[in-house]
């Protein structure tokens, strides 16, 4: 998945699956607004699942951003 790319898939049950990769700081606000607008127009509620970043796999992030091994 590329930076600033958002994929929207209509599932068999009529719900939307929205997947994004990294969103640049310049476009982050616009991406959030797009998701809010989709939620408003489609009705219902939004469920967010965060994916683990590859460089954090098997690591734990502590307060302050310090990374230690899990």
C-alpha positions as CSV (number, residue, x, y, z in Angstrom):
1,X,0.0,0.0,0.0
2,X,1.3,3.4,-0.9
3,X,1.5,6.6,1.1
4,X,-1.7,8.6,1.0
5,X,-3.7,5.8,-0.6
6,X,-7.1,4.8,0.8
7,X,-8.8,1.6,-0.5
8,X,-12.6,1.3,-0.1
9,X,-14.3,-2.0,-0.6
10,X,-18.0,-2.7,-0.5
11,X,-18.6,-6.0,1.3
12,X,-21.3,-8.5,0.5
13,X,-23.4,-7.3,3.5
14,X,-23.3,-3.7,2.2
15,X,-20.8,-2.4,4.7
16,X,-17.6,-0.7,3.7
17,X,-14.1,-1.8,4.4
18,X,-11.7,1.1,4.3
19,X,-7.9,0.3,4.4
20,X,-5.1,2.8,4.3
21,X,-1.4,2.7,4.5
22,X,0.7,5.6,5.8
23,X,-1.0,9.0,5.4
24,X,1.3,12.0,5.2
25,X,0.9,14.8,7.7
26,X,-0.2,17.1,5.0
27,X,-3.2,14.8,4.1
28,X,-4.0,13.4,7.5
29,X,-6.8,15.9,8.3
30,X,-8.4,15.3,4.8
31,X,-8.3,11.5,5.3
32,X,-10.0,11.9,8.7
33,X,-12.6,14.2,7.2
34,X,-13.3,11.6,4.4
35,X,-13.9,8.8,6.9
36,X,-16.2,11.0,9.0
37,X,-18.1,12.0,5.9
38,X,-18.4,8.3,4.8
39,X,-19.7,7.4,8.3
40,X,-22.2,10.2,8.2
41,X,-23.5,9.4,4.7
42,X,-23.6,5.7,5.1
43,X,-25.1,5.7,8.6
44,X,-24.2,3.3,11.4
45,X,-21.0,3.5,13.2
46,X,-17.3,3.1,12.4
47,X,-15.0,0.4,13.9
48,X,-11.3,1.1,13.7
49,X,-8.7,-1.6,13.7
50,X,-5.1,-0.4,13.9
51,X,-2.5,-2.6,12.3
52,X,0.9,-3.1,13.8
53,X,3.7,-1.3,12.1
54,X,6.4,-3.7,10.7
55,X,9.2,-1.9,12.6
56,X,7.3,-2.4,15.9
57,X,6.5,-6.1,15.4
58,X,7.5,-8.0,18.6
59,X,8.2,-4.8,20.4
60,X,6.3,-2.8,23.0
61,X,6.1,1.0,23.0
62,X,6.2,2.5,26.5
63,X,5.1,6.0,27.5
64,X,7.3,8.6,26.0
65,X,7.9,6.6,22.9
66,X,10.7,4.5,24.2
67,X,10.7,1.1,22.4
68,X,11.8,-2.0,24.3
69,X,11.6,-5.7,23.3
70,X,8.5,-7.5,24.4
